Amino acid sequence: MITTTNILFAFGLTLFAGLATGIGSTLAFFTKQTNPRFLAGALGFSAGVMIYVSLVEIFAKAYTSLAEVVGPKTGYWYTTLAFFGGIALIAIIDKLVPSFENPHEPRQMGEAEPQGQPHPHSHAALLRMGVFSALAIAIHNFPEGLATFIGALEDPALGIGIAVAIAIHNIPEGIAVSVPIYYATKSRRKAFGLSFLSGLAEPIGAALGYFVLLPFMNDLVFGLLFAGVAGIMVFISLDELLPTAEKYGEHHIAIYGLVGGMAVMALSLALFV
């Protein structure tokens, strides 16, 4: 049974994950240089957590929920279709955001503008990049917020793992928003504020889950949603986190982070069995 305490806890985790963009913004202001090796390892770690928990825990729980309603064979088909439906949803969202304005598209550190655009030192160009980066992050964070919220409702420990993984990958997104806006406006306040606001899409996604989906929640709806969440998280890991990790650092550092994230998630799940 879902209680008020469960709902508040899930919202709190979602808020924490979303506002990690503010941490990235702060780091951009107070550190002279981002350590690319550490960032690569952290992003790989985040991907490992999300892939492991999606395929081992979330997919399995979705199947169990659906199998109880429609039977084992049909339940597996429903779970699989919902999983790839989640992948299709986040892929469409990703496709609708132009690549250079999309902070999830990996670029080299310091690469600011695409070919054919205004010079990267143009204040107008930098401001445009920062604003569109914030919009892109908000669009992507929306389903991530829903994923964190639904996961935390099902299992608080699972929700913590998802929230931490998403928070880690939100940190470089905060940097992607704040740096161009700061150089365009010379205002840390504006840069931090827009970065902070872009992260609020996560709790907005949770609010959608609460006000729109929760009244209709049953084993069938939950199973479909949970399987879709697994697909969303796997896509984010493979399309965003790992490519970005390899851009920031060495291939092996990203992979070591990936394996480390899987191991930590496996251990945390084993402790709560």
N, C-alpha and C positions, 0 to 999 in steps of 0.2 A: 504494500500500500504506500502511495506517495503522500508524504506529509509536508507541512509547511516548512519544517526544518530542512527536509531534503531539497525542496525548491529553492530556499534561500542559499543553501550551500552550493547548489549547482549554479545559481546566478553569480555567487561570489567567485567561484572558480573561473567562470566565463569572463567576468570583469577583470580578474587578475591576468588572464591570458591576453585579453585585448589591449590592456593598458601597458603591456610590455613594450609597445611601440614607443612609449614615453621614455623607457629605459634606453632604448637605442638612440633616441634624440639627445638625451643627456650625455651619453657616452661620446657622441659626435662633437659635442661642445667642449668637453673637459678632457679629452684625450687627443694627443697630437696625431696618433696613428693607430688604426685598428690592427690588432695582431691577426693577420690572415690565417695563420696555422691554427690558432685557437678557435677562430670563427669557423673554419672548415671542420674541425673536430666536433664543435658544438652543433653545427647544422647536421652533420652525419649522425651524431648521437640522437638528435631529435627525429631524424628520419627512421632510425632503427627502432625507437620507441613506438612510433606511429605505425610502421609496417608490421612489427611483431604483434602489437595489441590488436590491430585490425584483423589480421589473418588468423591469429591463434585464439583470441578472446571474443572480439566483437562479432565476427562472422559466425562463430560457433553458438553464441548466445542468441543471435538473430535466428539461426536455423532451429534451435531448440524451441524458441517461442512460436515460430511458424509451423513447425511440425506438430505441435500440440493442437493447432487449430485445423490444419488442412491435411495432416498426415505426413509421414516421413518423405516419401518421394516427391509429392507436390511441394512440400515445405522446402526441400532442397532446391527445386526449380525456382520457387519464389525468391529464396535467399540469393541465389546466383543472379537472377535477373535484376533484383534490387541493387545488388553490389555493383554490377556494371551500369545500372541506371545512375548510381551516385557518381561513377567515373564520368559518364556522359554529361551529367549536369555541370560538374566543375570544369570539364574540358570545354564546354560551350561558353561558360563564363570567362574562362581564360582566353578563348579565341576572340571574344568580343572586345577585349582590351588591347589596343595597339601595342606591339611588342616593345617599342622604345619607352613608352610611358608606363609599362607594366613592370613594377619592381620585382616581380617573380621571375622575369626573364633574366638569366644570368648575364652580367657584363663585367668587364674588368674594373677593378677599383679605379675610380677617378674618371671613368668614361661618362660623359655627360650628355652629349647630343648625338643624334644619328646624322648620317650624311644627308646633305641637302637642307638641314635645319640651320637656324641662326647660330652664330659662333657661341660656344659654351660659356663664354664670359659675358654674353649679353644678359642683362638683368631680366629682361622680359622672357627670354628663352629659359633661364633658370627657374624663374617663378612659375612659368607654365609647366615645366617638368615636375616641380615639387607639388603643384596643385593636382596634376593628373596622376602623379604617383599616389597621393593621398586618396584620390577617388578609386584608383585601382585596388589599393589595399583594402579600402572599405568594402568594395564589391567581393573580394576574395574572403575577407574576414567574416562575412555574413554566414555562409555555410559552416565555417569553422566554429563559430559561436554556437550554432545549432548542434554540431557534433559534440562539443564539450558539454553542453547542457544535457543532452539526451544521455550521454555516457555517464555523467555524474548522477543522474536520476536513477539509472540502473544499478550502479555500483560506485559509491564514493571513492574507493581506492582507484578504480579504473578512471574515474573523472579526473583525479589528481594527476595521474600519468599523462592523460591527454592534454590537460591544461598546461603542464610544465613543458611538454614537447612543443605545443603551439606557441607558448610564451618565448621559448628559445628562438624559434624562427621568426617571431615578430620583431625581435631586437634589430636585425639588419634592415628590416622594412622601415623602422623608425628612422634609421640613418638615411635611407633612400629618400624619405620625405623632407627631413629637416635640413640636410646639408644644402641642397639647391635653393631652398627658400631663404635660408640664412644668408647665403652669399648674394641673393637677389635683393633682399630687403635690409640686411644688416641688423635684423631684429631677432634675437633669440626667442623672444616672447611669441612672435608670430610663428616661427619655425616649430617651436615646441608645441604650441597650441594646435596647429594643424595636424602634426604628427599624433598628438594625444587624441584628437577628435577622430582620426581615421581608425584608431583602435576601438572606438566605441561601437563599431559595427558588430563586434563580437557579442556584447550583451544585447544588442538589438536583435541579432539572430536568435539568442536565447529567449527573448521576449516573444518572438514569433512562435517559437516552439511552445511556450507557455499558453499564450492567449489563443492561438489558432489550432494547434495540434493536440494539446493536453486534454481538452474536453472530449475529444474523440478517441483518446488513447485506450487501446485494448491490445491483446496479444498479437493480433494480425498487424495492426498499424505500427506497434512497437517493433516487431520483427522486420517489417519492410524498411522502416526508418533506420534501424540499427545497421542493417545490411548496407543501406545507402551511405550511411556515415563511414562504414569501413571502406567502401569504394572511394569516397571523397578523400579520406586520409591517405590511402595508398597512392592515389594520383598526385596529391600534393607532395608526398615524399619523393616520388620518382621523377616528377616533372619540375619541381621547384627546389626542394631541399638538397638533393644529391648533386644536381648540376651546379647549383650555386656554391655548394661546398667545394667542388672540384675547381671552380673558378678562383676561389679565395685561397686554396692551398693545394697540397699534393694529393694525388689520387689515394695513396695508402692512408693518409691521415683521415680522409673522409670515410674510407672503408673501416678503419679501426674505430672511428666514432660510431659508425653504423652498427658494428658488431657489439660495441660496448653498450649502446642504447638497447639493443635486443636483450643482452645479458641482464642488464639492470631491470628491464621490464619483466623478463622471465622470472627473476628472483623475487620481485615485488609481488607478482601474481602467485607464485608458489607459497609465499608467506601468508597469503590470505585464503588459500584453498581450505 
